[in-house]
Amino acid sequence: SRDAGEERQSGGCWRDVYAFNHLRSSAAPATRPPFRRHVPIRVRGVYSDALYRSFLCRSFAMHPSWLAAQTVPAVPIGEMTTGRFLAEFERANRPVLLRGASAGWPAVARWTPSYLRGVAGDRAFRATSGAAPLPASFEIGDYLNYCESAAEESPLYLFDRTFAAKCPRLLEDFDGALRESCPWWSGGDEESAHDLFGLLGETRRPDYQWLIVGPKRSGSCFHIDPNCTHAWNAPIVGRKRWIFYPPGVTPPGVHPSPSGDDVCMPISIGEWFLTFWNEHVRRRSDPDPGRRPLECTARPGDVLFVPHGWWHMVVNIGDEDGGADGGGISVALTRNYVSGSNLPDVLRFLDTRVGQISGCRDRADAVKPDVLGEEFRRALLTHGGEDEVGGEEEEEKKSDETPSSERRGRWSSLLREAEAASRKGWSCAAWSDPPPSEEDVECHGGGVGTSVLSKAKGPCSSNAGGIAGGGFSFSFL
């Protein structure tokens, strides 16, 4: 209690008032201090708004308006056929959300955190972050524990390319079911000519499949997938929010270099949403429908097709109810691939973007970037690489099933057609031929057509980070 007639200070900020009233009530009347407003200590070079910005970017809440738009085409898996998928989406280079495509996969039913801990045991998995200088290794149990309390602006994101070799059971939980539910991704369909990098052999090909695990609000900033590949992505635990920008249309806040070797953008997902969301909303109403962004939320049971050359951002938004085993943790699978539809651009990329080729530089057995184009062409001509090329005796053994001349003829024809298309130029506006040098511009006055990757020159925001060495592709090695 306090003396009758005693008034407590109510002016100033809430911290000043709390401190004054607390000290006043605990001090003897003769020593009660007068009220003083707090004067912040100023340290040259340190500003509170910078500290607050980092806190805000790691603790932001997903506003309902950020999740409302659903503009990526969604097709129930029962209505999709190989012919329709290839004609309307893969060859047209358009994303599509396949509802229910993974609903029958054992992984969707089994992959709780407790199951992953039991299956993965003490095996080490790779995690990295846009703000981390080096990747880290975690046992899956330790990483899941980290996810429960992660509070960084750019949390460590488990993105492991060797999970199938470490834990074959995880591969068994989805690979066979994928081939049944989505036969256009079976790897052996002649119509789709799917997964052509696979002809190099498992150990020689670039990285192509990943196990992805992260806490709520983790994800990946805007990028284009590596090596001109298509991809599919299947959320197993937790939902994922996707934002796409068409090839040749740079997202707000993203500034690629003319060559595409480097890109400057906000270092965290929260920074992008808080800074560039209004511009993104404006872009939804672009007079040209072909330049408008597309958005969707993918849930466990869905599979999303990601066409080559599309910029995309992904943010993990947790379970539908925020509860159950796993809470806000996200677990997903993804594979990148080459098929007949993107083969011309892949060949052109391997020939002209050697410095941007990724996924094969740090593995001793992998084909290195400077010869990948040559080796890939050889694998297409022999249809199977070292696993299927075994001299005259091996060819005789195969002749009873599928004559080697017919097999090689089909893939040789595919290669010839792709080479002819590749020589004509890029089919996807995400890439362009290198811009002319300053001397060429002075002598010839420019006139070289370039995509937005070559035109998107601009200053980086003060809260942006540069990502180099592979440009806009999202492969950690």
BABA-231623 format. One record per residue (C-alpha): residue in one letter; residue number from 1; x, y, z. Coordinates in nm, 2 decimals. Example, Ala and Ser with C-alpha at 12.3 -4.5 7.8 and 13.67 -1.06 7.14 Angstrom:
# residues 2
{r a; 1; {1.23; -0.45; 0.78}} {r s; 2; {1.37; -0.11; 0.71}} 
END
This chain:
# residues 477
{r s; 1; {0.00; 0.00; 0.00}} {r r; 2; {0.10; 0.36; -0.04}} {r d; 3; {0.04; 0.68; 0.17}} {r a; 4; {-0.29; 0.86; 0.12}} {r g; 5; {-0.27; 1.13; -0.14}} {r e; 6; {0.05; 0.98; -0.29}} {r e; 7; {0.04; 0.98; -0.67}} {r r; 8; {0.23; 0.76; -0.90}} {r q; 9; {0.41; 0.90; -1.20}} {r s; 10; {0.22; 0.82; -1.52}} {r g; 11; {0.42; 1.02; -1.78}} {r g; 12; {0.70; 0.91; -2.00}} {r c; 13; {0.75; 0.57; -2.17}} {r w; 14; {0.63; 0.25; -2.00}} {r r; 15; {0.99; 0.15; -1.90}} {r d; 16; {1.04; 0.49; -1.73}} {r v; 17; {0.71; 0.47; -1.54}} {r y; 18; {0.77; 0.11; -1.43}} {r a; 19; {1.12; 0.18; -1.31}} {r f; 20; {1.02; 0.50; -1.12}} {r n; 21; {0.72; 0.34; -0.95}} {r h; 22; {0.91; 0.03; -0.86}} {r l; 23; {1.19; 0.23; -0.70}} {r r; 24; {0.95; 0.47; -0.53}} {r s; 25; {0.76; 0.19; -0.36}} {r s; 26; {1.07; 0.01; -0.24}} {r a; 27; {1.28; 0.31; -0.12}} {r a; 28; {1.25; 0.50; 0.21}} {r p; 29; {1.06; 0.83; 0.18}} {r a; 30; {1.37; 1.04; 0.23}} {r t; 31; {1.56; 0.86; -0.05}} {r r; 32; {1.29; 0.84; -0.31}} {r p; 33; {1.44; 0.96; -0.64}} {r p; 34; {1.27; 1.22; -0.85}} {r f; 35; {1.12; 1.11; -1.18}} {r r; 36; {1.35; 1.12; -1.47}} {r r; 37; {1.30; 1.02; -1.83}} {r h; 38; {1.53; 0.76; -1.96}} {r v; 39; {1.80; 0.89; -2.20}} {r p; 40; {1.93; 0.61; -2.42}} {r i; 41; {2.31; 0.55; -2.43}} {r r; 42; {2.43; 0.63; -2.77}} {r v; 43; {2.71; 0.42; -2.91}} {r r; 44; {2.86; 0.53; -3.24}} {r g; 45; {2.81; 0.28; -3.51}} {r v; 46; {2.53; 0.08; -3.33}} {r y; 47; {2.17; 0.16; -3.39}} {r s; 48; {1.87; 0.01; -3.22}} {r d; 49; {1.67; -0.02; -3.54}} {r a; 50; {1.92; -0.26; -3.68}} {r l; 51; {1.89; -0.48; -3.38}} {r y; 52; {1.52; -0.46; -3.39}} {r r; 53; {1.50; -0.54; -3.76}} {r s; 54; {1.69; -0.87; -3.70}} {r f; 55; {1.45; -0.96; -3.42}} {r l; 56; {1.15; -0.87; -3.62}} {r c; 57; {1.26; -1.08; -3.92}} {r r; 58; {1.31; -1.39; -3.70}} {r s; 59; {0.99; -1.36; -3.50}} {r f; 60; {0.73; -1.23; -3.76}} {r a; 61; {0.39; -1.39; -3.79}} {r m; 62; {0.26; -1.50; -4.12}} {r h; 63; {-0.03; -1.26; -4.20}} {r p; 64; {-0.34; -1.44; -4.34}} {r s; 65; {-0.32; -1.22; -4.65}} {r w; 66; {0.02; -1.37; -4.73}} {r l; 67; {-0.14; -1.71; -4.76}} {r a; 68; {-0.47; -1.63; -4.93}} {r a; 69; {-0.39; -1.64; -5.30}} {r q; 70; {-0.40; -1.98; -5.47}} {r t; 71; {-0.31; -1.92; -5.84}} {r v; 72; {-0.10; -2.22; -5.93}} {r p; 73; {-0.32; -2.46; -6.12}} {r a; 74; {-0.43; -2.75; -5.89}} {r v; 75; {-0.53; -3.08; -6.04}} {r p; 76; {-0.65; -3.39; -5.85}} {r i; 77; {-0.42; -3.68; -5.92}} {r g; 78; {-0.70; -3.89; -6.05}} {r e; 79; {-0.76; -3.65; -6.33}} {r m; 80; {-0.39; -3.64; -6.44}} {r t; 81; {-0.24; -3.86; -6.71}} {r t; 82; {0.11; -3.87; -6.86}} {r g; 83; {-0.01; -3.72; -7.18}} {r r; 84; {-0.19; -3.43; -7.01}} {r f; 85; {0.10; -3.36; -6.77}} {r l; 86; {0.35; -3.35; -7.05}} {r a; 87; {0.14; -3.14; -7.28}} {r e; 88; {-0.02; -2.89; -7.04}} {r f; 89; {0.25; -2.85; -6.79}} {r e; 90; {0.60; -2.99; -6.85}} {r r; 91; {0.63; -2.90; -7.22}} {r a; 92; {0.44; -2.58; -7.16}} {r n; 93; {0.68; -2.51; -6.86}} {r r; 94; {0.40; -2.42; -6.62}} {r p; 95; {0.39; -2.52; -6.25}} {r v; 96; {0.11; -2.74; -6.13}} {r l; 97; {0.00; -2.87; -5.79}} {r l; 98; {-0.10; -3.24; -5.80}} {r r; 99; {-0.35; -3.28; -5.52}} {r g; 100; {-0.34; -3.62; -5.35}} {r a; 101; {-0.04; -3.74; -5.56}} {r s; 102; {0.16; -3.86; -5.25}} {r a; 103; {-0.14; -3.94; -5.02}} {r g; 104; {-0.07; -4.31; -5.06}} {r w; 105; {0.31; -4.29; -5.01}} {r p; 106; {0.43; -4.48; -4.70}} {r a; 107; {0.64; -4.18; -4.61}} {r v; 108; {0.34; -3.96; -4.56}} {r a; 109; {0.19; -4.20; -4.31}} {r r; 110; {0.51; -4.29; -4.13}} {r w; 111; {0.75; -3.99; -4.12}} {r t; 112; {0.69; -3.85; -3.77}} {r p; 113; {0.98; -3.71; -3.58}} {r s; 114; {1.00; -4.03; -3.37}} {r y; 115; {1.01; -4.25; -3.68}} {r l; 116; {1.29; -4.04; -3.83}} {r r; 117; {1.49; -4.06; -3.51}} {r g; 118; {1.45; -4.44; -3.51}} {r v; 119; {1.53; -4.49; -3.88}} {r a; 120; {1.82; -4.24; -3.91}} {r g; 121; {1.98; -4.32; -3.58}} {r d; 122; {2.33; -4.16; -3.54}} {r r; 123; {2.38; -4.08; -3.91}} {r a; 124; {2.50; -3.73; -3.98}} {r f; 125; {2.29; -3.50; -4.21}} {r r; 126; {2.39; -3.17; -4.36}} {r a; 127; {2.23; -2.83; -4.27}} {r t; 128; {2.31; -2.48; -4.39}} {r s; 129; {2.18; -2.13; -4.39}} {r g; 130; {2.20; -1.82; -4.60}} {r a; 131; {2.37; -1.65; -4.30}} {r a; 132; {2.60; -1.94; -4.22}} {r p; 133; {2.96; -1.93; -4.37}} {r l; 134; {2.99; -2.31; -4.35}} {r p; 135; {2.74; -2.61; -4.34}} {r a; 136; {2.69; -2.80; -4.02}} {r s; 137; {2.63; -3.17; -3.95}} {r f; 138; {2.36; -3.30; -3.73}} {r e; 139; {2.22; -3.63; -3.62}} {r i; 140; {1.85; -3.62; -3.71}} {r g; 141; {1.74; -3.62; -3.34}} {r d; 142; {1.97; -3.33; -3.25}} {r y; 143; {1.84; -3.13; -3.55}} {r l; 144; {1.48; -3.19; -3.46}} {r n; 145; {1.55; -3.07; -3.11}} {r y; 146; {1.71; -2.76; -3.26}} {r c; 147; {1.40; -2.70; -3.47}} {r e; 148; {1.18; -2.68; -3.16}} {r s; 149; {1.37; -2.38; -3.03}} {r a; 150; {1.53; -2.22; -3.34}} {r a; 151; {1.50; -1.84; -3.32}} {r e; 152; {1.75; -1.72; -3.58}} {r e; 153; {1.65; -1.49; -3.87}} {r s; 154; {1.79; -1.75; -4.11}} {r p; 155; {1.78; -2.08; -3.92}} {r l; 156; {1.99; -2.38; -4.03}} {r y; 157; {1.80; -2.58; -4.29}} {r l; 158; {1.87; -2.95; -4.33}} {r f; 159; {1.92; -3.01; -4.70}} {r d; 160; {2.08; -3.35; -4.74}} {r r; 161; {2.17; -3.50; -5.08}} {r t; 162; {2.29; -3.84; -4.96}} {r f; 163; {2.00; -3.94; -4.74}} {r a; 164; {1.91; -4.24; -4.96}} {r a; 165; {2.25; -4.39; -4.93}} {r k; 166; {2.26; -4.32; -4.55}} {r c; 167; {1.91; -4.45; -4.49}} {r p; 168; {1.78; -4.68; -4.77}} {r r; 169; {1.46; -4.73; -4.58}} {r l; 170; {1.37; -4.36; -4.63}} {r l; 171; {1.41; -4.42; -5.01}} {r e; 172; {1.19; -4.73; -4.99}} {r d; 173; {0.92; -4.52; -4.82}} {r f; 174; {0.85; -4.32; -5.13}} {r d; 175; {1.04; -4.43; -5.45}} {r g; 176; {0.82; -4.72; -5.55}} {r a; 177; {0.50; -4.53; -5.46}} {r l; 178; {0.61; -4.23; -5.67}} {r r; 179; {0.65; -4.44; -5.98}} {r e; 180; {0.29; -4.57; -5.93}} {r s; 181; {0.12; -4.24; -5.85}} {r c; 182; {0.31; -4.03; -6.10}} {r p; 183; {0.43; -4.25; -6.39}} {r w; 184; {0.56; -3.96; -6.59}} {r w; 185; {0.83; -3.94; -6.32}} {r s; 186; {0.90; -4.32; -6.33}} {r g; 187; {1.24; -4.29; -6.51}} {r g; 188; {1.15; -4.55; -6.77}} {r d; 189; {0.87; -4.39; -6.97}} {r e; 190; {0.96; -4.35; -7.33}} {r e; 191; {0.71; -4.07; -7.39}} {r s; 192; {0.84; -3.84; -7.12}} {r a; 193; {1.21; -3.94; -7.16}} {r h; 194; {1.24; -3.87; -6.79}} {r d; 195; {1.56; -3.82; -6.57}} {r l; 196; {1.81; -3.82; -6.85}} {r f; 197; {2.10; -3.73; -6.62}} {r g; 198; {2.04; -4.07; -6.47}} {r l; 199; {2.20; -4.22; -6.79}} {r l; 200; {2.54; -4.10; -6.65}} {r g; 201; {2.50; -4.34; -6.35}} {r e; 202; {2.42; -4.28; -5.99}} {r t; 203; {2.77; -4.18; -5.88}} {r r; 204; {2.86; -3.98; -6.19}} {r r; 205; {2.55; -3.76; -6.23}} {r p; 206; {2.50; -3.42; -6.06}} {r d; 207; {2.32; -3.41; -5.73}} {r y; 208; {1.95; -3.45; -5.78}} {r q; 209; {1.75; -3.56; -5.47}} {r w; 210; {1.73; -3.41; -5.13}} {r l; 211; {1.57; -3.46; -4.79}} {r i; 212; {1.46; -3.12; -4.66}} {r v; 213; {1.38; -3.05; -4.29}} {r g; 214; {1.33; -2.72; -4.12}} {r p; 215; {1.15; -2.53; -3.85}} {r k; 216; {0.85; -2.31; -3.90}} {r r; 217; {0.93; -1.99; -4.10}} {r s; 218; {1.24; -2.15; -4.25}} {r g; 219; {1.26; -2.21; -4.62}} {r s; 220; {1.45; -2.08; -4.92}} {r c; 221; {1.47; -1.73; -5.07}} {r f; 222; {1.41; -1.67; -5.43}} {r h; 223; {1.62; -1.89; -5.66}} {r i; 224; {1.61; -2.08; -5.99}} {r d; 225; {1.69; -2.45; -5.98}} {r p; 226; {2.03; -2.56; -6.09}} {r n; 227; {2.15; -2.67; -6.43}} {r c; 228; {1.83; -2.58; -6.61}} {r t; 229; {1.65; -2.87; -6.44}} {r h; 230; {1.28; -2.93; -6.37}} {r a; 231; {1.19; -3.05; -6.02}} {r w; 232; {0.91; -3.19; -5.81}} {r n; 233; {0.86; -3.12; -5.44}} {r a; 234; {0.65; -3.33; -5.20}} {r p; 235; {0.58; -3.20; -4.84}} {r i; 236; {0.56; -3.50; -4.61}} {r v; 237; {0.52; -3.32; -4.28}} {r g; 238; {0.39; -2.96; -4.26}} {r r; 239; {0.27; -2.72; -4.52}} {r k; 240; {0.48; -2.51; -4.76}} {r r; 241; {0.39; -2.17; -4.91}} {r w; 242; {0.52; -2.12; -5.26}} {r i; 243; {0.56; -1.79; -5.46}} {r f; 244; {0.66; -1.82; -5.83}} {r y; 245; {0.78; -1.56; -6.08}} {r p; 246; {0.78; -1.65; -6.45}} {r p; 247; {1.11; -1.69; -6.64}} {r g; 248; {1.24; -1.35; -6.74}} {r v; 249; {1.05; -1.17; -6.46}} {r t; 250; {1.27; -1.08; -6.16}} {r p; 251; {1.09; -1.08; -5.82}} {r p; 252; {1.09; -0.76; -5.62}} {r g; 253; {1.41; -0.72; -5.42}} {r v; 254; {1.61; -0.96; -5.63}} {r h; 255; {1.90; -0.82; -5.83}} {r p; 256; {2.09; -1.07; -6.05}} {r s; 257; {2.42; -0.98; -6.22}} {r p; 258; {2.41; -0.95; -6.60}} {r s; 259; {2.58; -1.29; -6.63}} {r g; 260; {2.37; -1.46; -6.37}} {r d; 261; {2.68; -1.56; -6.17}} {r d; 262; {2.57; -1.35; -5.87}} {r v; 263; {2.25; -1.24; -5.72}} {r c; 264; {2.18; -0.98; -5.45}} {r m; 265; {1.87; -1.02; -5.24}} {r p; 266; {1.74; -1.01; -4.88}} {r i; 267; {1.92; -1.27; -4.67}} {r s; 268; {1.61; -1.40; -4.50}} {r i; 269; {1.25; -1.48; -4.59}} {r g; 270; {1.12; -1.25; -4.32}} {r e; 271; {1.31; -0.96; -4.46}} {r w; 272; {1.16; -1.01; -4.80}} {r f; 273; {0.80; -1.03; -4.68}} {r l; 274; {0.83; -0.73; -4.45}} {r t; 275; {1.01; -0.52; -4.72}} {r f; 276; {0.87; -0.62; -5.06}} {r w; 277; {0.52; -0.76; -5.00}} {r n; 278; {0.34; -0.45; -5.12}} {r e; 279; {0.53; -0.45; -5.44}} {r h; 280; {0.46; -0.82; -5.49}} {r v; 281; {0.08; -0.75; -5.44}} {r r; 282; {0.11; -0.48; -5.71}} {r r; 283; {0.27; -0.73; -5.95}} {r r; 284; {-0.03; -0.96; -5.92}} {r s; 285; {-0.22; -0.70; -6.13}} {r d; 286; {0.04; -0.67; -6.41}} {r p; 287; {-0.13; -0.58; -6.74}} {r d; 288; {0.04; -0.88; -6.90}} {r p; 289; {-0.09; -1.20; -6.74}} {r g; 290; {0.22; -1.38; -6.84}} {r r; 291; {0.43; -1.17; -6.60}} {r r; 292; {0.21; -1.21; -6.30}} {r p; 293; {0.34; -1.42; -6.00}} {r l; 294; {0.17; -1.75; -5.90}} {r e; 295; {0.12; -1.87; -5.55}} {r c; 296; {0.00; -2.18; -5.37}} {r t; 297; {0.01; -2.37; -5.04}} {r a; 298; {0.12; -2.74; -5.07}} {r r; 299; {0.02; -2.98; -4.80}} {r p; 300; {0.12; -3.34; -4.71}} {r g; 301; {-0.03; -3.56; -4.98}} {r d; 302; {0.04; -3.30; -5.26}} {r v; 303; {0.33; -3.29; -5.51}} {r l; 304; {0.43; -2.97; -5.68}} {r f; 305; {0.59; -2.95; -6.02}} {r v; 306; {0.85; -2.68; -6.05}} {r p; 307; {0.94; -2.60; -6.42}} {r h; 308; {1.29; -2.49; -6.51}} {r g; 309; {1.37; -2.12; -6.52}} {r w; 310; {1.10; -2.01; -6.27}} {r w; 311; {1.21; -1.80; -5.98}} {r h; 312; {1.05; -1.94; -5.66}} {r m; 313; {1.05; -1.88; -5.28}} {r v; 314; {0.94; -2.14; -5.03}} {r v; 315; {0.85; -2.08; -4.66}} {r n; 316; {0.75; -2.35; -4.42}} {r i; 317; {0.43; -2.26; -4.24}} {r g; 318; {0.37; -2.56; -4.01}} {r d; 319; {0.09; -2.80; -3.96}} {r e; 320; {-0.27; -2.71; -4.04}} {r d; 321; {-0.36; -2.71; -3.67}} {r g; 322; {-0.02; -2.63; -3.53}} {r g; 323; {-0.03; -2.94; -3.32}} {r a; 324; {0.02; -3.31; -3.35}} {r d; 325; {0.36; -3.49; -3.35}} {r g; 326; {0.60; -3.24; -3.51}} {r g; 327; {0.42; -2.91; -3.45}} {r g; 328; {0.58; -2.66; -3.68}} {r i; 329; {0.85; -2.88; -3.82}} {r s; 330; {0.85; -2.93; -4.20}} {r v; 331; {0.98; -3.24; -4.38}} {r a; 332; {0.99; -3.27; -4.75}} {r l; 333; {1.14; -3.45; -5.05}} {r t; 334; {1.25; -3.30; -5.38}} {r r; 335; {1.41; -3.43; -5.70}} {r n; 336; {1.55; -3.23; -6.00}} {r y; 337; {1.56; -3.39; -6.34}} {r v; 338; {1.62; -3.34; -6.71}} {r s; 339; {1.36; -3.47; -6.97}} {r g; 340; {1.30; -3.42; -7.33}} {r s; 341; {1.12; -3.09; -7.27}} {r n; 342; {1.41; -2.91; -7.11}} {r l; 343; {1.70; -3.10; -7.28}} {r p; 344; {1.77; -2.83; -7.54}} {r d; 345; {1.82; -2.56; -7.27}} {r v; 346; {2.02; -2.81; -7.05}} {r l; 347; {2.26; -2.87; -7.34}} {r r; 348; {2.30; -2.50; -7.40}} {r f; 349; {2.36; -2.44; -7.03}} {r l; 350; {2.63; -2.71; -7.00}} {r d; 351; {2.80; -2.55; -7.30}} {r t; 352; {2.78; -2.18; -7.21}} {r r; 353; {2.74; -2.17; -6.83}} {r v; 354; {3.02; -2.40; -6.71}} {r g; 355; {3.09; -2.18; -6.41}} {r q; 356; {2.73; -2.21; -6.30}} {r i; 357; {2.71; -2.59; -6.32}} {r s; 358; {2.65; -2.73; -5.97}} {r g; 359; {2.61; -3.05; -5.78}} {r c; 360; {2.93; -3.23; -5.91}} {r r; 361; {3.23; -3.03; -5.80}} {r d; 362; {3.31; -3.19; -5.47}} {r r; 363; {3.25; -3.56; -5.54}} {r a; 364; {3.54; -3.75; -5.68}} {r d; 365; {3.33; -3.99; -5.90}} {r a; 366; {3.11; -3.72; -6.04}} {r v; 367; {3.16; -3.59; -6.39}} {r k; 368; {3.32; -3.25; -6.36}} {r p; 369; {3.16; -2.93; -6.51}} {r d; 370; {3.41; -2.88; -6.79}} {r v; 371; {3.33; -3.22; -6.94}} {r l; 372; {2.97; -3.27; -6.83}} {r g; 373; {2.82; -3.16; -7.16}} {r e; 374; {3.04; -3.40; -7.35}} {r e; 375; {2.98; -3.70; -7.12}} {r f; 376; {2.61; -3.63; -7.10}} {r r; 377; {2.59; -3.65; -7.48}} {r r; 378; {2.79; -3.97; -7.49}} {r a; 379; {2.55; -4.12; -7.23}} {r l; 380; {2.25; -4.03; -7.44}} {r l; 381; {2.41; -4.19; -7.75}} {r t; 382; {2.49; -4.51; -7.57}} {r h; 383; {2.17; -4.50; -7.36}} {r g; 384; {2.29; -4.60; -7.02}} {r g; 385; {2.64; -4.49; -6.97}} {r e; 386; {2.89; -4.73; -6.80}} {r d; 387; {2.62; -4.94; -6.65}} {r e; 388; {2.48; -5.04; -6.99}} {r v; 389; {2.78; -5.01; -7.22}} {r g; 390; {2.97; -5.34; -7.20}} {r g; 391; {3.11; -5.43; -7.54}} {r e; 392; {2.99; -5.68; -7.80}} {r e; 393; {2.91; -5.96; -7.55}} {r e; 394; {2.69; -5.73; -7.34}} {r e; 395; {2.51; -5.61; -7.65}} {r e; 396; {2.44; -5.96; -7.76}} {r k; 397; {2.28; -6.03; -7.42}} {r k; 398; {2.06; -5.73; -7.46}} {r s; 399; {1.96; -5.80; -7.82}} {r d; 400; {1.68; -6.04; -7.72}} {r e; 401; {1.50; -5.78; -7.51}} {r t; 402; {1.55; -5.45; -7.69}} {r p; 403; {1.78; -5.43; -7.99}} {r s; 404; {2.06; -5.19; -7.91}} {r s; 405; {2.02; -5.02; -8.25}} {r e; 406; {1.66; -4.94; -8.18}} {r r; 407; {1.74; -4.81; -7.83}} {r r; 408; {2.03; -4.60; -7.95}} {r g; 409; {1.83; -4.48; -8.25}} {r r; 410; {1.56; -4.34; -8.03}} {r w; 411; {1.79; -4.16; -7.79}} {r s; 412; {2.01; -4.04; -8.08}} {r s; 413; {1.71; -3.89; -8.25}} {r l; 414; {1.61; -3.72; -7.92}} {r l; 415; {1.96; -3.58; -7.90}} {r r; 416; {1.97; -3.46; -8.26}} {r e; 417; {1.64; -3.27; -8.22}} {r a; 418; {1.76; -3.12; -7.89}} {r e; 419; {2.09; -3.01; -8.04}} {r a; 420; {1.91; -2.84; -8.33}} {r a; 421; {1.67; -2.66; -8.09}} {r s; 422; {1.96; -2.56; -7.86}} {r r; 423; {2.15; -2.40; -8.15}} {r k; 424; {1.85; -2.18; -8.22}} {r g; 425; {1.87; -2.02; -7.87}} {r w; 426; {1.71; -2.05; -7.53}} {r s; 427; {1.35; -2.17; -7.51}} {r c; 428; {1.32; -2.02; -7.16}} {r a; 429; {1.35; -1.65; -7.09}} {r a; 430; {1.54; -1.71; -6.77}} {r w; 431; {1.86; -1.72; -6.96}} {r s; 432; {2.01; -1.52; -7.24}} {r d; 433; {2.34; -1.52; -7.43}} {r p; 434; {2.61; -1.30; -7.26}} {r p; 435; {2.56; -0.93; -7.32}} {r p; 436; {2.81; -0.76; -7.55}} {r s; 437; {3.12; -0.61; -7.40}} {r e; 438; {3.16; -0.23; -7.37}} {r e; 439; {3.37; -0.23; -7.68}} {r d; 440; {3.11; -0.42; -7.88}} {r v; 441; {2.84; -0.17; -7.76}} {r e; 442; {3.05; 0.12; -7.87}} {r c; 443; {3.13; -0.03; -8.21}} {r h; 444; {2.80; -0.19; -8.29}} {r g; 445; {2.55; 0.01; -8.08}} {r g; 446; {2.43; -0.29; -7.88}} {r g; 447; {2.11; -0.44; -8.03}} {r v; 448; {2.16; -0.78; -7.86}} {r g; 449; {1.84; -0.92; -7.71}} {r t; 450; {1.88; -1.01; -7.35}} {r s; 451; {1.64; -1.14; -7.09}} {r v; 452; {1.56; -0.97; -6.76}} {r l; 453; {1.86; -1.15; -6.60}} {r s; 454; {2.08; -0.93; -6.81}} {r k; 455; {1.87; -0.62; -6.76}} {r a; 456; {1.81; -0.64; -6.39}} {r k; 457; {2.08; -0.41; -6.27}} {r g; 458; {2.01; -0.21; -5.96}} {r p; 459; {2.14; -0.12; -5.61}} {r c; 460; {2.11; -0.37; -5.33}} {r s; 461; {1.90; -0.27; -5.03}} {r s; 462; {2.09; -0.21; -4.71}} {r n; 463; {1.94; -0.53; -4.57}} {r a; 464; {2.03; -0.74; -4.87}} {r g; 465; {2.29; -1.01; -4.89}} {r g; 466; {2.49; -1.13; -5.19}} {r i; 467; {2.49; -1.49; -5.30}} {r a; 468; {2.77; -1.59; -5.53}} {r g; 469; {2.92; -1.88; -5.72}} {r g; 470; {2.63; -2.04; -5.91}} {r g; 471; {2.42; -1.74; -5.92}} {r f; 472; {2.05; -1.80; -5.87}} {r s; 473; {2.06; -2.18; -5.85}} {r f; 474; {1.98; -2.34; -5.52}} {r s; 475; {2.24; -2.62; -5.48}} {r f; 476; {2.46; -2.59; -5.19}} {r l; 477; {2.76; -2.75; -5.37}} 
END
